[in-house]
């Protein structure tokens, strides 16, 4: 679990400013879930918004990879540290958010194969 120093950056992430790294995305999502009162569909919409902001307008391989890793690690940390009512829903939902990008990532990968050639 990444720890963001208690400074202005942490405050900005808490206010919804886009994460600039996988660590910041993980922090932002974990913090949000930690403070959620109960599991609501609107929570997933907020988390999806964090992911979309992180990926930006033109995601690349590194962003997709970082997003995937952040969601997996965050889900594991939720399971480990947050025995909250309904918190068991979040790991499953984070995995589903990650998997919702599978088609988009495959399209990106195919584009790059066409541009640069496949692995030999």
Buried (B, 14 or more C-beta within 10 A) or exposed (E): EBEBEEEEBBEBBBEEEBBEEBBBBBBBBBBBBEEBEEBEEEBBEBBBEBBBBBBEEEBEEEBBEBBBBBBBBBBEBBEEEBEBEEBEBBBEBBEEBBEEBEEEBEEBEEEEEEEEEEEE
